[in-house]
């Protein structure tokens, strides 16, 4: 996706899926189409879990997550939450 800010174009990628694994340098998601993607993260990545400020270590396998990252850079934001009971993921 492209975002325009003050006349400059910024390209971002948006990922969403079920968390497979988390480390200090990456978040691995299984996307809705079944593909697995590893998203780079760093100390600047802002993390929220269940709507609250969190760290990467607060994210666990099986949670649903969204990650937004500039093309060719680490994720700027990761948001994760527990899927509602009964939701197949």
GULUM-973227 format. One record per residue (C-alpha): z, x, y; residue in three letters. Coordinates in steps of 0.25 Angstrom, whole numbers, plus 5000, padded with zeros to 4 digits. Each point is the difference from the previous one (the first is absolute). Layout:
# residues N
> up, east, north, type
> Z, X, Y, ALA $
...
END
This chain:
# residues 89
> up, east, north, type
> 5000, 5000, 5000, UNK $
> 4997, 5005, 5014, UNK $
> 5010, 4998, 5011, UNK $
> 4997, 5002, 5015, UNK $
> 5011, 5005, 5009, UNK $
> 4998, 5004, 5014, UNK $
> 4985, 5002, 4998, UNK $
> 5002, 5009, 4988, UNK $
> 4996, 4996, 4985, UNK $
> 5010, 5002, 4989, UNK $
> 4997, 4998, 4986, UNK $
> 5010, 4996, 4990, UNK $
> 5001, 4996, 4985, UNK $
> 5009, 4989, 4995, UNK $
> 5006, 5000, 4986, UNK $
> 5008, 4989, 4993, UNK $
> 5004, 5000, 4986, UNK $
> 5012, 5002, 4990, UNK $
> 5008, 5013, 5001, UNK $
> 4997, 5009, 4988, UNK $
> 5008, 5012, 5005, UNK $
> 5005, 5006, 5013, UNK $
> 5003, 5015, 5004, UNK $
> 5002, 5007, 5013, UNK $
> 4985, 5003, 5001, UNK $
> 4994, 4987, 4995, UNK $
> 5001, 4986, 4996, UNK $
> 4991, 4995, 4988, UNK $
> 4996, 4985, 5000, UNK $
> 4993, 4992, 4990, UNK $
> 4991, 4991, 5008, UNK $
> 4996, 4986, 4998, UNK $
> 4987, 5004, 4993, UNK $
> 5007, 5009, 4990, UNK $
> 4997, 5013, 5007, UNK $
> 5011, 5010, 5002, UNK $
> 5000, 5007, 5013, UNK $
> 5009, 5012, 5005, UNK $
> 5003, 4999, 5015, UNK $
> 5005, 5012, 5007, UNK $
> 5013, 4999, 5008, UNK $
> 5009, 5009, 5008, UNK $
> 5012, 5001, 5009, UNK $
> 4993, 4992, 5011, UNK $
> 4997, 4988, 4991, UNK $
> 5008, 4988, 5004, UNK $
> 5006, 4992, 4988, UNK $
> 5006, 4986, 4999, UNK $
> 5005, 4994, 4988, UNK $
> 5003, 4985, 4999, UNK $
> 4998, 5000, 5016, UNK $
> 5011, 5011, 5002, UNK $
> 4998, 5014, 5005, UNK $
> 5000, 5009, 4987, UNK $
> 4995, 5013, 4994, UNK $
> 4990, 5003, 4989, UNK $
> 5012, 5001, 4990, UNK $
> 5003, 4986, 5003, UNK $
> 4987, 4995, 4994, UNK $
> 4999, 4998, 4985, UNK $
> 4990, 4998, 4989, UNK $
> 4996, 4985, 4999, UNK $
> 5002, 4997, 5014, UNK $
> 4988, 4995, 5009, UNK $
> 4996, 5009, 5011, UNK $
> 4990, 5001, 5011, UNK $
> 4996, 5013, 5006, UNK $
> 4992, 5003, 5013, UNK $
> 4994, 5014, 5002, UNK $
> 4990, 5006, 5009, UNK $
> 4988, 5005, 4993, UNK $
> 5003, 5014, 4994, UNK $
> 5015, 5000, 5004, UNK $
> 5013, 4996, 4995, UNK $
> 5005, 4986, 5000, UNK $
> 5006, 4995, 5014, UNK $
> 5007, 4988, 4994, UNK $
> 5004, 4996, 4986, UNK $
> 5007, 4986, 4998, UNK $
> 5005, 4996, 4987, UNK $
> 5007, 4988, 4994, UNK $
> 5005, 4994, 4987, UNK $
> 4989, 4989, 4994, UNK $
> 5006, 4986, 5000, UNK $
> 5005, 4996, 4986, UNK $
> 4988, 4995, 4991, UNK $
> 4990, 5007, 5008, UNK $
> 4990, 5008, 4991, UNK $
> 4998, 5014, 5005, UNK $
END
